[in-house]
């Protein structure tokens, strides 16, 4: 063996749950701990016997991981990557740590390109505390003047997200000011009418790509985001309890989970035959199918507006704002208030009923 490599040839359980001993050809014993964090099975080395590690110490470390008292090895490596950089971490350093920490779900290819094109040129080599409000405002306003409102919003949003990540993980000080985000579409939220929903349902019932059609109707019947739907695994569905576990929800941290309801109607749109893939809607190109479905149904809306359609139906069914907030897994109640005006008709109906009694 060279370069300190150790090849394990024997695996033994210990009397401590989740603690295993791997023995190498040279007799070196390494303790591994296995545990679940937010539904994910993690196995990582706790230490070698030659370095003083024992099964009891490994069990104690496993307990710390389960309680969240200590970071996992993956989290520690992300912090170390930044701390090893010379001087105070720059925005580019924090982005590199963010990619390692968030993993495949959040570290998307599109975001990497966005950082490369819009953040790295102006802010990549700078530290967060060296960026003044006017610096970020100038970059955002330049995009707004060119009509790139969505890009400007994403620039401010991503800079704010990275700043909060740096502070939360104690990598470096964050921005010294609160980022003001331009609205993506001021005052515009598309709400589906019952007629549009009926047309969508009719098109999906006969659409040849059954998996994609089921994905569309499932989102409409549950109100979950498209990203959460595509990450959905069979183990996340509790049909008996009527509950869906949402992995890595928007606004949460990696490994977090949210829960929403699984109605009998939504269950009807689950694929009848489980695919080989562990994900419920794995293998379907729902975004491409959506363009054809919405054209056939004659509805000029985005895929995300299915979520608004669910909210429209919920309000029409008499669901209150607090319950709707929980169904949509909104962390901020203000997000749910955009649907408050839909209750006006119900309030008028209630007032009319009371007025009828007074007569």
PEMO-V533884 format. One record per residue. N is the residue number from 0. SS is DSSP state (2 for helix, 1 for strand, 0 for the rest). PSI is psi in degrees with one decimal (none if undefined). NEAR is the number of other C-alpha atoms within 8 Angstrom. Layout:
N,SS,PSI,NEAR ; N,SS,PSI,NEAR
This chain:
0,0,142.6,5 ; 1,0,162.4,4 ; 2,0,29.5,4 ; 3,0,14.0,5 ; 4,0,141.5,6 ; 5,0,125.5,6 ; 6,0,115.7,6 ; 7,1,132.9,9 ; 8,1,-9.1,8 ; 9,1,136.5,7 ; 10,1,129.1,9 ; 11,1,143.3,7 ; 12,1,156.2,7 ; 13,0,177.5,9 ; 14,0,-5.4,5 ; 15,0,127.8,8 ; 16,0,135.3,6 ; 17,0,9.2,9 ; 18,1,125.0,15 ; 19,1,148.7,11 ; 20,1,127.3,12 ; 21,1,127.7,13 ; 22,1,130.3,12 ; 23,1,172.4,12 ; 24,0,-31.9,8 ; 25,0,6.3,4 ; 26,0,-4.5,6 ; 27,0,127.6,10 ; 28,1,131.6,11 ; 29,1,129.8,12 ; 30,1,131.3,17 ; 31,1,146.1,14 ; 32,1,142.2,14 ; 33,1,131.2,11 ; 34,1,166.9,11 ; 35,1,134.6,9 ; 36,1,115.6,9 ; 37,0,40.1,7 ; 38,0,-6.6,6 ; 39,1,131.7,7 ; 40,1,123.6,8 ; 41,1,131.4,8 ; 42,1,125.6,8 ; 43,1,152.9,8 ; 44,1,137.4,8 ; 45,1,-25.9,11 ; 46,1,167.1,11 ; 47,1,150.4,11 ; 48,2,-34.3,11 ; 49,2,-17.0,7 ; 50,2,11.8,6 ; 51,0,3.2,7 ; 52,0,139.3,12 ; 53,0,169.6,8 ; 54,2,-37.3,10 ; 55,2,-43.4,7 ; 56,2,-38.5,8 ; 57,2,-40.0,15 ; 58,2,-37.9,13 ; 59,2,-41.4,8 ; 60,2,-38.6,9 ; 61,2,-40.2,12 ; 62,2,-39.0,8 ; 63,2,-40.0,10 ; 64,2,-43.6,12 ; 65,2,-37.0,10 ; 66,2,-13.3,6 ; 67,0,14.4,7 ; 68,0,-28.7,7 ; 69,0,154.4,6 ; 70,0,154.0,9 ; 71,0,167.4,7 ; 72,2,-37.2,7 ; 73,2,-43.4,9 ; 74,2,-40.0,9 ; 75,2,-40.1,9 ; 76,2,-36.5,8 ; 77,2,-40.1,12 ; 78,2,-40.2,11 ; 79,2,-35.0,8 ; 80,2,-36.5,9 ; 81,2,-41.2,13 ; 82,2,-26.7,9 ; 83,0,-15.3,6 ; 84,0,146.6,9 ; 85,0,134.9,6 ; 86,0,-166.2,4 ; 87,0,136.3,7 ; 88,0,139.3,14 ; 89,0,176.6,11 ; 90,2,-39.5,14 ; 91,2,-38.1,11 ; 92,2,-43.8,10 ; 93,2,-38.4,13 ; 94,2,-41.5,9 ; 95,2,-41.1,9 ; 96,2,-36.5,12 ; 97,2,-41.8,12 ; 98,2,-45.0,10 ; 99,2,-37.4,10 ; 100,2,-44.6,10 ; 101,2,-31.0,10 ; 102,0,-162.3,8 ; 103,0,-33.3,6 ; 104,0,-42.4,7 ; 105,0,-31.1,7 ; 106,0,71.2,12 ; 107,0,157.8,8 ; 108,2,-39.8,6 ; 109,2,-40.6,6 ; 110,2,-37.2,8 ; 111,2,-41.8,9 ; 112,2,-36.9,8 ; 113,2,-44.1,9 ; 114,2,-42.6,9 ; 115,2,-40.0,9 ; 116,2,-30.8,8 ; 117,2,-22.2,9 ; 118,2,-46.7,11 ; 119,2,-43.3,12 ; 120,2,-39.0,8 ; 121,2,-34.2,7 ; 122,2,-8.9,11 ; 123,0,-40.4,10 ; 124,0,3.1,9 ; 125,0,156.5,9 ; 126,0,157.9,11 ; 127,2,-41.4,12 ; 128,2,-6.9,9 ; 129,2,-5.4,6 ; 130,0,122.2,11 ; 131,0,156.9,9 ; 132,2,-38.6,8 ; 133,2,-29.7,6 ; 134,2,-49.0,8 ; 135,2,-37.9,10 ; 136,2,-39.1,8 ; 137,2,-42.0,8 ; 138,2,-40.5,9 ; 139,2,-44.2,12 ; 140,2,-33.9,9 ; 141,2,-38.9,8 ; 142,2,-37.6,12 ; 143,2,-38.9,10 ; 144,2,-27.5,7 ; 145,0,9.2,6 ; 146,0,13.5,6 ; 147,0,65.9,9 ; 148,2,-42.4,11 ; 149,2,-39.4,7 ; 150,2,-39.7,8 ; 151,2,-41.1,14 ; 152,2,-43.1,13 ; 153,2,-35.6,8 ; 154,2,-51.0,11 ; 155,2,-39.5,13 ; 156,2,-43.1,10 ; 157,2,-37.4,8 ; 158,2,-40.5,8 ; 159,2,-40.9,10 ; 160,2,-43.7,8 ; 161,2,-37.5,12 ; 162,2,-44.3,12 ; 163,2,-36.8,9 ; 164,2,-43.7,9 ; 165,2,-40.2,13 ; 166,2,-43.8,11 ; 167,2,-39.1,7 ; 168,0,6.3,7 ; 169,0,40.2,7 ; 170,0,-39.5,12 ; 171,0,167.7,8 ; 172,0,148.4,10 ; 173,0,-163.1,10 ; 174,0,144.0,10 ; 175,0,10.0,7 ; 176,0,164.5,6 ; 177,0,129.4,5 ; 178,0,128.5,8 ; 179,0,116.7,5 ; 180,0,135.3,7 ; 181,0,145.4,7 ; 182,0,139.4,7 ; 183,0,-47.9,7 ; 184,0,85.3,6 ; 185,0,123.7,5 ; 186,0,9.3,4 ; 187,0,118.4,5 ; 188,0,121.9,5 ; 189,0,125.1,7 ; 190,0,131.1,8 ; 191,0,141.1,11 ; 192,0,164.6,8 ; 193,2,-32.1,6 ; 194,2,-41.9,6 ; 195,2,-41.6,11 ; 196,2,-39.6,10 ; 197,2,-42.5,8 ; 198,2,-40.7,10 ; 199,2,-44.5,11 ; 200,2,-41.9,9 ; 201,2,-40.5,8 ; 202,2,-43.0,11 ; 203,2,-31.0,13 ; 204,2,-27.1,7 ; 205,2,3.9,6 ; 206,0,133.0,9 ; 207,0,-35.2,4 ; 208,0,89.8,7 ; 209,2,-36.7,8 ; 210,2,-45.3,9 ; 211,2,-38.8,13 ; 212,2,-40.7,13 ; 213,2,-36.4,12 ; 214,2,-41.2,13 ; 215,2,-49.6,12 ; 216,2,-30.9,12 ; 217,2,-41.1,12 ; 218,2,-39.0,14 ; 219,2,-34.7,12 ; 220,2,-15.8,10 ; 221,2,-25.9,12 ; 222,0,10.8,14 ; 223,0,157.0,10 ; 224,0,157.3,9 ; 225,2,-39.4,9 ; 226,2,-41.8,6 ; 227,2,-37.4,12 ; 228,2,-42.8,11 ; 229,2,-25.1,10 ; 230,2,-7.1,8 ; 231,0,129.3,13 ; 232,1,159.2,9 ; 233,2,-33.5,8 ; 234,2,-12.3,5 ; 235,2,-8.4,9 ; 236,1,123.4,11 ; 237,1,90.5,10 ; 238,0,-40.3,8 ; 239,0,-43.4,5 ; 240,0,-12.3,5 ; 241,0,49.9,11 ; 242,1,144.8,12 ; 243,1,131.9,11 ; 244,1,126.9,11 ; 245,1,119.3,12 ; 246,1,140.7,11 ; 247,0,62.1,13 ; 248,0,159.0,11 ; 249,0,134.3,4 ; 250,0,-5.7,5 ; 251,0,179.4,8 ; 252,0,167.5,7 ; 253,0,134.6,7 ; 254,0,-9.2,10 ; 255,0,161.8,10 ; 256,1,145.2,11 ; 257,1,163.0,10 ; 258,1,141.7,9 ; 259,1,174.9,12 ; 260,1,149.1,9 ; 261,0,104.2,13 ; 262,0,166.3,9 ; 263,2,-34.5,7 ; 264,2,-43.0,7 ; 265,2,-35.7,12 ; 266,2,-32.8,10 ; 267,2,-27.2,6 ; 268,0,8.0,10 ; 269,0,143.5,10 ; 270,0,133.9,9 ; 271,0,-34.2,4 ; 272,0,124.9,4 ; 273,0,126.8,7 ; 274,0,169.4,7 ; 275,0,-30.3,4 ; 276,0,148.6,8 ; 277,0,-16.7,8 ; 278,1,142.4,10 ; 279,0,-46.3,13 ; 280,0,30.8,12 ; 281,0,139.1,9 ; 282,0,-1.9,5 ; 283,0,142.1,7 ; 284,0,76.5,7 ; 285,2,-32.4,10 ; 286,2,-40.0,7 ; 287,2,-41.8,7 ; 288,2,-33.4,11 ; 289,2,-38.5,11 ; 290,2,-38.8,8 ; 291,2,-38.1,8 ; 292,2,-46.0,12 ; 293,2,-32.4,12 ; 294,2,-41.9,9 ; 295,2,-31.8,7 ; 296,2,-5.9,10 ; 297,0,50.3,8 ; 298,0,119.1,7 ; 299,0,74.2,6 ; 300,0,164.6,7 ; 301,0,165.4,6 ; 302,0,-37.3,8 ; 303,0,-23.2,8 ; 304,2,-11.2,11 ; 305,2,-31.8,13 ; 306,2,-40.6,13 ; 307,2,-33.5,12 ; 308,2,-41.6,14 ; 309,2,-42.7,12 ; 310,2,-39.2,11 ; 311,2,-45.6,13 ; 312,2,-38.0,8 ; 313,2,-44.2,10 ; 314,2,-41.6,12 ; 315,2,-29.1,10 ; 316,0,0.4,6 ; 317,0,15.8,7 ; 318,0,132.9,9 ; 319,0,167.2,7 ; 320,2,-39.3,9 ; 321,2,-44.6,7 ; 322,2,-39.9,8 ; 323,2,-38.3,12 ; 324,2,-41.4,12 ; 325,2,-38.1,9 ; 326,2,-38.4,10 ; 327,2,-5.0,9 ; 328,0,40.4,9 ; 329,0,128.2,10 ; 330,0,-28.8,6 ; 331,0,121.9,6 ; 332,2,-24.7,9 ; 333,2,-29.9,6 ; 334,2,-33.5,7 ; 335,2,-22.5,12 ; 336,2,-15.2,8 ; 337,2,-18.6,7 ; 338,2,1.4,10 ; 339,2,-34.9,9 ; 340,2,-19.1,6 ; 341,2,-16.2,10 ; 342,2,-8.4,10 ; 343,2,-42.7,8 ; 344,2,-37.1,7 ; 345,2,-37.2,10 ; 346,2,-40.0,8 ; 347,2,-40.5,8 ; 348,2,-40.9,8 ; 349,2,-41.7,8 ; 350,2,-39.3,8 ; 351,2,-37.9,8 ; 352,2,-42.0,8 ; 353,2,-42.2,8 ; 354,2,-35.0,8 ; 355,2,-33.1,7 ; 356,2,-32.6,6 ; 357,2,-35.4,5 ; 358,0,none,4
